[in-house]
Amino acid sequence: MLGEMLGEGRGKITGQRVLPDGKVEVSFQQSNKILGVETTEIGTYTSEMRADGTLYGEGQGVEMTKDGETAMWKGSGVGRFTRPGAASYRGAIYYQTTSKKQLARLNGVAAVFEYETDENGNTSGKFWEWK
């Protein structure tokens, strides 16, 4: 069951490259609001097209608050192209932080996400606690 929305944000793809195994590596940066706290996120994921035309991706990243707190995340998801150069993903992410303050609640939370990219390299994402 989905719990409360934990956060959302918008950003930009900062780099892309095709790896020797045919996967595409994407790096991005977003401005987010997580648990009511403004963060800057940087992340990288790899994505591969599956035989049925859907996408599978795995990634990792870090959230940073203005106060210097950080939370690392890892996740994976499935997606599809929505138009040339644009994609939509759904999946799960897991956080780890040493924060004792604002981001501490993220430890032990399984979160499900929606992540979108457009043909201009813009990104947006939302995520919810999975109870």
Secondary structure, DSSP 4 states (H G I P E B T S, - for coil): -EEEEEEEEEEEEEEEEE-TTS-EEEEEEEEEEETTEEEEEEEEEEEEE-TTS-EEEEEEEEEEETTS-EEEEEEEEEEEEEETTEEEEEEEEEEE---SSTTGGGBT-EEEEEEEE-TTSEEEEEEEEE-
